Amino acid sequence: MKNRVKDAQILNKFNYNTLDSKQRSIIEQRTEEIKERLKRSAQDIWEIGQKIFEVRSQLEYGNFDSWLKAEFGWSRRTAYNFIKVYEAFPERATVAQLSIAASALYQLSSPSTPQKIRTELIERAKQGEKITRQDIRLALEPTEISMPNATLASEPTSSSNQQIVSIIAKSTKIIEPTIQTKLNQKQEVSDDLLLEAKIQSEGWYSVGHKHFVFYGDTASAQFYQVIPQVSLAIAITSNDWDHDWLIDKSENLVVLKESFFEQKSISTFISLLSQPGDLVLFPWLPDQHIIELTNELGRIVVAGDSILDRCQKAIVQSQLEVEAVSKFQKL
């Protein structure tokens, strides 16, 4: 029994031996500092967010997740609660002046909270008023988007193996995902063709002079802060969800479990929930045909993924020209 416990402890330790000495020194130091500051005061939350932000910049995507789980038992969503506070308040001194509950600080930092309301509540907190989540909810009520017709999709019919988690729409549309697209007939991209993608470093890329792909973390401010309102967002995701901002950015939101995605029915959602020329957002690219298919349907793709291979394959499959751009800007 003791051996089993010991083995479990070993498996749960982050492997610092895979890092160079400079990275290891920085990350070990930041790890201890974060643990010391887990008091949940507003200032501590900001400082933790700053340090997690710094660690994230030092680690690759998968390694960052491993570090979070090994050192703190956290998911990315927990970490991003801290990071969003850091990103929402550029100056530490601002947070130090606030009289605000920790849970309220997370909500105040959310991308779904309008800047005007955030500024008003910050001023109230600076005056000594204790801001709570209830205060934020009351402030949001006049500006909240009402979605009385939001619907959960029914269970898929027997002709489809695709599992739909939810459909959130501002107009009532019940979708039966039974239409088969031509995705199944498309050829797969070979590894030899990936060099044609011309995408290696993180950032924005223009595809076909009208679509945009972001290689990087789509839960980061670098992605979601520049995304305009879109007609449709299709989120094909695993269990880890850090994209609450999608509800505010999209007229219609479809959420699918990645484990059940089989290259089917995407054209159904695009055809029914958007019009030619509309922006369609994909915060993940688990299938290499997504850009190609959406382009054929006459929509404009705004997509991203933190996995380089996924971005490369989707771009190569589209057979469209690609070039790096400094920022997202709808043409």
Residue, then its C-alpha position, 0 to 999 in steps of 0.5 A: m500500500k505504501n509503495r502505491v502511494k509513493d508511486a502516485q506521488i512520483l507520477n504527480k510530480f512535474n518533471y523539471n528535468t526536461l527544461d533547460s537550467k534557465q527555464r527551470s530556475i524561473i519556473e521553480q521560483r515562480t511555483e514557490e511564490i505562487k504557493e505563498r500567495l494563495k490567500r485569494s486577496a485581490q492583490d495576491i490574485w493579480e500577482i498570481g496571474q502575473k506569475i502564471f502568465e510568465v510561466r505560460s510564456q516559458l512552457e509549451y502548451g502541453n507542458f503548461d497543463s502538466w505543470l498546473k496539474a502537478e504543482f497545484g492540481w489545477s485545470r487551465r480554467t482555474a489558471y485563466n481565472f488568475i490570468k484574466v485578472y492580471e490582463a484586465f488590470p494592467e497596473r498592480a496598484t489599481v488592484a491594490q486599491l480595490s475593496i472587492a471579494a475574490s469571486a467578484l474580482y474574477q467576474l469583473s475581469s471576465p471578457s463578458t463584463p463590458q469595460k464601462i461597467r468594469t470602470e464604474l465598479i472599480e471607481r466604487a471599489k476605490q471609494g471603499e465600497k465592498i464590491t460583490r458578485q451581486d453588485i456585478r450582476l445588478a450592474l450587468e442586468p440592463t446590458e445583458i443579452s437576453m436569450p429566452n429562445a436558447t435551446l438545447a439540441s435534442e439527442p442525435t438521430s440514429s443516422s448520426n453518431q455525432q454528439i451535440v453538447s449544446i446549441i445556444a442561439k438568439s433565434t429558435k432553431i432546432i437542428e437535426p444533424t443528419i445531413q452528411t457532408k462530403l468531408n468523408q470523401k476528402q483526402e488526408v494531408s500527408d506529413d510531407l505537405l505540412l512544410e507548405a503551410k508556412i506557419q511556424s511561430e505563434g500569431w495570426y495568419s491570413v489564408g486565401h486573403k480573407h480567412f484568418v487562423f491564429y496559432g496559439d492559445t484561443a483562451s488568451a486575450q491576444f485572440y478573444q479581445v480582437i474577435p468581432q461579433v460573428s454569426l456562428a461559433i462552432a466549438i469542438t472541444s474536449n472537457d477543458w473549457d475556457h471560452d465563456w466569452l464565445i456566448d457574447k461574441s456569437e449570434n449562434l453558438v454550437v458546442l460539440k464534444e471532440s471525442f464524438f466529432e466524425q467530420k459530419s454535419i458541420s455544413t448543416f450548422i453553417s448553412l442553417l445558422s449563417q449566411p454567405g459572407d458571414l464570419v464563422l468562428f472555430p476556436w479549435l481545429p480538430d479536423q483538417h477540412i474545416i477551413e476548406l469546407t467553410n470556404e466552399l460554403g462562402r463563409i469567412v473563417v476565423a479560427g485558431d488552435s494551440i496545436l501547430d500540426r492542426c493549424q498546418k493541416a487545416i491550412v494546407q488542406s484548404q489549398l489557399e495562400v497563407e501569409a503571416v499578419s501582425k493582427f486580425q483585421k477583417l478585409 
